[in-house]
Amino acid sequence: MKRALISVSDKQGLEEFSHGLIQAGWQLLSTGGTAAALRGYGLPVTDVAEVTGFPECLDGRVKTLHPAVHAGILARRDLPEHMETLHKLNIEPIDLVVVNLYPFKQTVSRPAAGFDECIENIDIGGPTLLRAAAKNHSAVTVVCDPADYAQVLAQLQTRGETTLEFRRELAAKVFAHTAAYDSLIADYLHGQTAKAAGTARAELFPEQLTLTFEKQQDLRYGENSHQSAAFYKVPLLHQGSLPGAVQLHGKELSYNNISDADAALAMLREFERPAVVAVKHANPCGIAVRDNLDEAWDKAYEADPVSIFGGIVAANREITAAMAEKMSHIFLEIVIAPSFSAEALTILEKKKNIRLLQLPVLKSGAIDGQLIYKSVYDGLLIQTADNTLWDESALCCVTQAQPDPEAWKDAAFGMTVVKHVKSNGICVVKNEQTLGIGPGQVNRITAAEIALKQAGDKARGAVLASDAFFPFDDCVRLAARYGIQTVVQPGGSLKDQDSIKACDELDICMLMTGTRHFRH
């Protein structure tokens, strides 16, 4: 009689699966709560302690860690000496291992879970059983996911055994599963160490990096139709992150939708007051902050009514019927908000293709511990997020002309926006509204030309913000022709004095921040 060792935390599908094994003539071995559940189903079960001759101990920490179990799993059936050893030691083979692990992820995701509780939910015996069975998959079937029960039973009932190809698939799944489990534990312990000692570079960037992600969905294609793609999420989501959004309406998200929506959310987190962010190709095309969201929408749309077509809009307050009515007259790919009024949903759902995403918690401010990842061929770049606006100790006015309070406010708004613009980036703003944005140019003067041309006459009296220093005074002189009153930039060029001199000549105020905001 073939034997199956079953020890699971997740009892989903267990009753039907275990009944199927008994009907197929298998003997069931089990431990603790799983054995009790199987008996509750009216099934005969042999306790692992009977096989090992050793009782469970240390509050259940040691159950299956015994040669009588692991020799039965690891013995190679094609080696006579292995089978002879089992015979001499009176050990019977174990041909099926069904294990899922202690709920570590579920435990650490609870805010009230203490450190000791989290540690107790680190499974030791389970991963050991899974890895042993996966290693010996030439003879042993290993199952870590209840979703595979049906196919295992089907093969056992029709063939009497599983195929080698299927066992290999299950083994690969196990090693991915245990790797992700260990990675999550490592991440948790790194985080606890960082909390205890303060965030240290060694903890942010360990010598060996382990990452684990779970597939959220397959995508129709990538950036282009000939590319394949999928969307993954981290096991423990932060509130307000895109994978936690609920799609209320519209066709499925595309690769570019997800990328642009994430960029929109990153910008939106910068603002506490009612704000609307419009994004196109990962760059902002219109941002405005006002005392109410309806007016913020009007100003964000007014900033660039051409580029917003086919764009993505994110708002940090509920979408009202009045806003929805205005949105319905243009083509938008996505609208993201913490909520939509019933009337707004009725209006927007008439548009078949628009995607409506609800993120109930859209907090302003940086996400704790956020890291930015960028892949390169055979490598990965990692950095902390750009959560600094400027260096307070370096911030100063370097010209004869001085900024008024409104200019200071718009300088902060402009630098907040431009740090989300691809470099080289220039942004023209006034009254906490973007007027023109020049993104992603190979030289700064071209970025300035784009932003100022878009702003047009509205640039008079406005603020021009630059993500990095001016290498020459050409941007200042161009800004003066459009009536720019204040320029804000990091400074640090060998020719800073040329730009300062041009500002004094043209009666323009220049602020230097000491903080660069390249975005590649």
C-alpha positions in Angstrom: 0.0 0.0 0.0 1.4 3.4 -1.0 1.6 6.0 1.7 0.8 9.8 1.7 2.0 12.1 4.4 -0.4 15.0 4.8 0.3 18.0 7.1 -1.5 21.2 6.1 -2.4 24.6 7.7 -4.9 25.3 4.9 -7.6 22.7 5.0 -9.2 23.9 1.8 -10.2 20.9 -0.4 -8.7 18.5 2.1 -11.7 16.4 2.7 -12.5 15.5 -0.9 -8.8 15.0 -1.7 -8.1 12.7 1.3 -11.3 10.6 0.5 -10.0 10.2 -3.0 -6.7 8.9 -1.8 -8.4 6.3 0.4 -10.6 5.2 -2.4 -7.4 4.9 -4.6 -5.9 2.5 -1.9 -3.5 4.9 -0.2 -2.6 4.9 3.5 -2.6 8.3 5.2 0.0 9.6 7.6 -0.5 12.8 9.4 0.3 15.1 12.4 -1.6 17.1 15.0 -4.5 19.2 13.7 -4.4 17.6 10.2 -4.7 14.1 11.7 -7.7 15.3 13.8 -9.3 16.8 10.7 -8.9 13.6 8.7 -10.4 11.5 11.5 -13.3 14.0 11.6 -13.9 13.2 8.0 -14.2 9.5 9.1 -10.9 8.4 7.5 -8.3 6.0 8.9 -5.1 7.9 9.8 -1.7 6.8 11.2 0.0 9.4 13.4 3.5 10.2 12.4 4.5 9.5 16.0 3.6 5.9 15.4 6.0 5.8 12.4 8.9 7.5 14.2 8.4 5.9 17.6 8.9 9.4 19.0 6.2 11.8 20.3 5.7 15.3 19.0 7.6 17.7 21.3 8.6 21.3 22.0 5.1 22.6 21.5 4.9 20.9 18.1 8.2 22.4 16.9 9.4 18.8 16.3 7.1 16.4 14.6 8.4 15.1 11.3 12.1 15.8 11.6 13.1 12.1 11.9 14.9 9.6 9.7 11.9 7.3 9.7 10.1 10.1 7.8 12.8 11.6 5.7 14.5 8.3 4.7 11.1 7.1 3.4 10.8 10.3 1.3 14.4 10.6 0.1 15.3 6.9 -0.7 16.0 6.5 -4.4 13.7 3.7 -5.7 16.1 3.0 -8.6 19.1 2.2 -6.2 18.9 -1.3 -4.7 21.2 -0.3 -1.8 18.8 2.5 -0.8 15.8 0.1 -0.8 17.9 -2.4 1.1 18.7 0.2 3.7 15.0 1.0 4.2 14.3 -2.7 4.6 17.1 -3.1 7.2 15.8 -0.1 9.2 12.2 -1.2 8.9 11.3 2.1 7.1 8.5 2.1 4.5 8.6 4.5 1.6 6.5 7.6 1.5 5.3 8.3 -2.1 3.2 11.4 -1.7 3.8 14.5 0.5 1.1 17.1 0.9 2.1 20.1 2.9 1.3 23.8 3.1 3.1 26.0 5.5 2.4 27.9 8.7 0.7 31.2 7.8 3.7 33.5 8.3 2.4 36.0 5.7 -1.0 36.2 7.3 0.6 36.7 10.7 3.0 39.5 9.8 0.3 41.3 7.9 -1.7 41.8 11.1 -0.7 45.1 12.7 -1.2 43.6 16.2 1.0 40.6 15.7 4.1 40.7 18.0 7.6 39.6 17.1 7.4 36.4 19.1 4.1 35.4 17.4 5.6 36.0 14.0 8.7 33.9 14.9 6.5 31.0 16.0 4.8 31.1 12.6 8.0 30.3 10.8 7.6 26.7 9.6 10.6 24.4 9.8 9.3 20.9 9.3 7.0 21.8 6.5 9.7 23.3 4.1 12.0 20.4 5.0 9.4 17.9 3.9 8.6 19.8 0.8 12.2 20.2 -0.3 13.0 16.5 0.4 10.0 15.3 -1.7 10.8 17.8 -4.4 14.4 16.7 -4.6 13.2 13.1 -5.0 10.4 13.9 -7.4 11.6 11.1 -9.7 9.6 8.9 -7.4 7.7 11.1 -5.0 4.8 13.4 -5.7 4.8 16.6 -3.8 1.9 19.0 -3.4 2.0 22.5 -1.8 -1.1 24.0 -3.3 -4.7 22.8 -2.9 -5.3 23.9 -6.5 -3.3 20.9 -7.6 -5.4 18.3 -5.7 -7.8 17.6 -8.5 -5.1 16.9 -11.1 -3.1 14.7 -8.7 -6.3 12.6 -7.9 -7.2 12.4 -11.6 -3.8 10.9 -12.5 -3.8 8.5 -9.5 -7.3 7.3 -10.3 -6.6 6.8 -14.1 -3.0 5.8 -14.1 -2.3 4.6 -10.6 0.6 7.1 -10.3 1.5 10.6 -11.5 3.6 11.2 -14.5 7.2 12.2 -14.2 6.6 15.4 -16.1 3.8 16.4 -13.7 5.9 15.5 -10.7 8.7 17.8 -12.0 6.2 20.7 -12.5 5.1 20.2 -8.9 8.7 20.1 -7.6 9.5 23.3 -9.4 6.5 24.9 -7.8 7.6 23.7 -4.4 11.1 25.3 -4.7 9.5 28.5 -5.8 7.1 28.4 -2.9 9.7 27.7 -0.2 12.0 30.3 -1.7 9.3 32.9 -1.6 8.4 31.8 2.0 12.1 32.2 3.1 12.4 35.5 1.3 9.4 36.9 3.1 10.9 35.8 6.5 14.3 37.4 5.5 12.5 40.6 4.5 10.6 40.7 7.8 13.8 40.1 9.9 15.7 42.7 7.9 12.9 45.2 8.6 12.9 44.4 12.3 16.6 44.9 12.5 16.3 48.2 10.7 13.6 49.4 13.1 15.7 48.4 16.1 18.9 50.1 14.9 17.6 52.8 12.6 17.6 52.4 8.8 21.1 51.5 7.8 22.6 51.1 4.4 23.5 47.5 5.2 19.9 46.6 5.9 18.5 48.5 2.8 21.1 46.9 0.5 22.1 43.5 1.9 24.9 41.5 0.3 22.4 39.0 -1.0 19.0 40.3 -2.0 16.0 38.1 -1.9 12.7 39.4 -3.4 9.4 37.6 -3.7 6.4 38.7 -5.8 3.0 37.1 -6.4 1.3 37.2 -9.8 -1.6 39.5 -9.8 -2.6 39.0 -13.4 -1.4 38.1 -16.9 -1.5 41.0 -19.3 -2.7 40.9 -22.8 0.7 42.2 -23.9 3.6 44.4 -22.8 4.5 47.9 -23.9 3.8 46.7 -27.5 1.6 44.0 -28.9 4.5 41.7 -29.8 5.7 41.6 -26.1 4.4 39.3 -23.4 3.8 40.7 -19.9 2.4 40.0 -16.4 1.7 42.1 -13.3 3.2 41.0 -9.9 2.6 42.3 -6.4 4.6 42.1 -3.2 3.0 39.7 -0.6 2.3 42.5 1.9 0.9 45.6 0.3 1.1 49.2 1.5 -2.1 51.1 1.8 -2.7 53.2 -1.3 -0.5 51.2 -3.6 -1.8 50.3 -7.1 -2.0 46.5 -6.7 -4.5 47.1 -3.9 -6.9 49.0 -6.2 -10.4 47.6 -6.9 -11.4 48.0 -10.5 -15.1 49.0 -10.6 -15.5 49.3 -14.4 -13.8 48.9 -17.7 -11.7 46.5 -19.6 -8.6 45.0 -18.1 -5.5 47.1 -17.4 -2.6 47.0 -19.8 1.1 47.1 -19.1 1.2 50.8 -20.0 -1.9 51.6 -18.0 -0.3 50.1 -14.9 3.0 51.9 -15.4 1.3 55.2 -15.9 -1.2 54.7 -13.1 1.6 54.1 -10.7 3.3 57.3 -11.8 0.1 59.2 -11.2 -0.2 57.8 -7.7 3.4 58.7 -6.9 2.6 62.3 -7.8 -0.7 62.4 -6.0 0.9 61.3 -2.7 2.8 64.6 -2.7 -0.4 66.6 -1.9 -2.6 66.8 1.2 -5.1 69.3 -0.2 -7.5 68.3 -2.9 -5.4 67.6 -6.0 -5.9 66.2 -9.5 -3.0 64.7 -11.4 -3.2 63.9 -15.2 -0.5 61.7 -16.6 0.4 60.7 -20.2 3.3 58.3 -20.9 4.5 58.4 -17.3 4.9 62.2 -17.3 2.5 64.7 -15.7 0.6 66.7 -18.3 -1.6 68.6 -15.8 -1.5 69.0 -12.0 -3.5 71.4 -9.8 -4.2 71.8 -6.1 -7.2 73.7 -4.9 -9.5 73.9 -1.9 -12.1 71.7 -3.6 -11.6 68.8 -6.1 -13.9 70.1 -8.7 -11.8 73.3 -9.2 -8.6 71.2 -9.1 -10.0 69.1 -12.0 -10.8 72.3 -14.0 -7.3 73.6 -13.5 -5.6 70.3 -14.2 -7.6 69.9 -17.4 -7.0 73.5 -18.4 -3.2 73.0 -18.0 -3.1 70.8 -21.1 -6.4 69.9 -22.7 -4.6 68.3 -25.6 -2.3 65.9 -23.8 -4.9 64.7 -21.3 -6.7 63.0 -24.2 -6.1 59.3 -23.6 -4.4 60.0 -20.3 -4.8 58.8 -16.8 -6.4 61.0 -14.0 -5.8 60.4 -10.3 -7.6 62.4 -7.6 -7.3 62.3 -3.8 -10.9 63.0 -3.0 -14.3 61.4 -4.1 -15.2 61.9 -7.7 -18.5 63.9 -7.8 -21.2 63.8 -10.4 -20.1 67.3 -11.6 -16.6 66.1 -12.2 -17.7 62.9 -13.8 -19.9 64.9 -16.2 -16.9 66.9 -17.3 -14.7 63.8 -17.6 -17.3 62.1 -19.7 -16.8 64.5 -22.6 -13.1 63.5 -23.2 -11.4 60.1 -23.7 -9.6 59.0 -20.5 -7.9 55.6 -20.1 -8.2 55.5 -16.3 -9.7 57.4 -13.4 -8.3 56.6 -9.9 -9.9 57.9 -6.7 -10.6 56.9 -3.1 -14.3 56.7 -4.0 -16.9 57.6 -6.6 -20.4 59.0 -5.8 -23.2 56.8 -7.1 -24.2 59.5 -9.6 -20.5 59.7 -10.8 -20.4 56.0 -11.4 -23.7 56.1 -13.3 -22.2 58.8 -15.6 -18.8 57.3 -16.1 -19.9 53.7 -16.6 -21.7 54.7 -19.8 -18.2 54.9 -21.3 -17.4 51.3 -22.1 -13.7 51.4 -22.2 -12.8 53.8 -19.3 -11.2 52.0 -16.3 -12.4 53.1 -12.9 -10.1 52.2 -10.0 -11.0 52.7 -6.4 -8.2 53.0 -3.8 -10.0 53.7 -0.5 -6.9 54.8 1.4 -5.0 57.4 -0.6 -2.7 59.0 1.9 -0.3 61.8 1.2 3.3 61.4 2.1 6.1 58.9 1.4 5.6 55.2 1.9 7.9 54.0 4.7 10.9 52.0 3.4 10.0 52.4 -0.2 12.7 51.3 -2.6 12.8 51.9 -6.4 13.9 49.0 -8.6 15.1 49.2 -12.2 16.3 46.2 -14.1 19.3 46.2 -16.4 20.6 43.3 -18.5 21.7 40.7 -15.9 21.4 43.2 -13.1 19.2 45.2 -10.8 19.5 48.8 -9.7 18.0 49.8 -6.3 17.6 53.1 -4.7 15.6 54.8 -2.0 12.7 56.9 -3.2 13.1 60.7 -4.0 11.2 61.9 -1.0 13.2 65.1 -0.4 12.0 68.4 -1.9 15.1 70.5 -1.2 17.9 71.0 1.2 16.7 73.5 3.8 20.2 74.4 4.8 21.1 75.2 1.1 17.8 76.8 0.1 18.4 80.5 -0.7 17.6 83.4 -3.0 20.8 84.3 -5.0 19.5 87.4 -6.8 18.7 91.0 -6.1 15.0 90.3 -6.8 13.3 88.6 -3.9 10.4 86.2 -4.0 7.0 87.1 -2.5 5.0 84.5 -0.5 3.1 83.3 -3.5 6.4 82.7 -5.4 7.7 80.6 -2.5 4.6 78.5 -2.5 4.7 78.0 -6.3 8.5 77.2 -6.1 7.6 74.4 -3.7 4.8 73.2 -6.0 7.0 73.5 -9.1 9.8 71.5 -7.6 7.3 68.9 -6.3 6.0 68.4 -9.8 9.3 68.5 -11.7 10.8 65.8 -9.6 8.2 63.5 -11.2 9.1 64.6 -14.7 11.5 62.6 -16.8 14.9 64.4 -17.1 15.8 66.8 -18.5 12.6 68.3 -17.0 11.3 71.9 -16.8 7.9 72.9 -15.3 6.1 76.2 -15.4 3.6 76.8 -12.6 1.4 79.5 -11.2 -1.1 79.4 -8.3 -0.4 75.7 -7.8 -1.3 74.8 -11.3 1.0 73.5 -14.0 1.0 75.7 -17.1 3.7 74.0 -19.2 5.8 70.9 -18.8 8.9 70.0 -20.9 9.9 66.4 -20.1 12.6 64.0 -21.1 14.8 66.1 -23.4 18.5 65.6 -24.1 19.3 69.2 -23.3 17.7 71.7 -20.8 17.0 74.5 -23.2 14.8 72.3 -25.4 12.9 71.2 -22.3 12.4 74.9 -21.3 11.3 75.8 -24.9 8.6 73.1 -24.7 7.3 74.1 -21.3 7.3 77.8 -22.0 5.7 77.5 -25.4 3.0 75.4 -23.8 2.5 78.0 -21.1 2.4 80.8 -23.6 1.1 84.1 -22.2 0.2 82.5 -18.9 3.9 82.3 -18.1 4.0 86.0 -17.3 4.6 86.3 -13.5 4.9 82.5 -13.1 7.6 80.2 -11.7 9.9 78.1 -13.8 11.2 75.0 -12.0 14.2 72.9 -13.2 15.0 69.4 -12.0 18.8 70.1 -12.3 21.2 73.0 -12.6 21.4 75.3 -15.6 24.8 74.8 -17.5 24.3 78.1 -19.2 22.3 81.3 -18.9 20.2 80.5 -22.0 17.2 79.1 -20.0 17.1 82.3 -17.9 17.1 84.5 -21.0 14.4 82.4 -22.7 12.3 82.5 -19.5 12.6 86.3 -19.4 11.1 86.6 -22.9 8.0 84.8 -21.6 7.7 87.0 -18.5 8.8 84.4 -15.9 9.2 86.1 -12.6 10.9 83.4 -10.5 13.3 80.6 -11.4 13.9 77.7 -8.9 16.7 75.2 -9.6 19.2 73.1 -7.6 22.3 75.1 -8.6 25.8 73.5 -8.6 26.9 74.4 -12.1 30.4 75.8 -12.7 28.6 78.6 -14.5 25.9 79.3 -11.9 27.2 82.9 -11.7 26.3 83.4 -15.4 22.7 82.5 -14.7 22.6 84.6 -11.5 24.0 87.6 -13.5 21.4 87.2 -16.2 18.6 87.1 -13.6 19.8 90.3 -12.0 20.1 91.9 -15.5 16.5 90.9 -16.3 15.0 91.5 -12.9 14.2 87.8 -12.3 14.3 86.2 -8.9 16.3 82.9 -8.7 16.1 80.4 -5.9 18.6 77.6 -5.4 17.6 74.5 -3.6 20.8 72.4 -3.3 18.8 69.2 -4.3 18.8 67.7 -7.7 15.8 65.6 -9.0 17.0 63.6 -12.0 14.5 61.0 -13.1 15.7 58.5 -15.7 
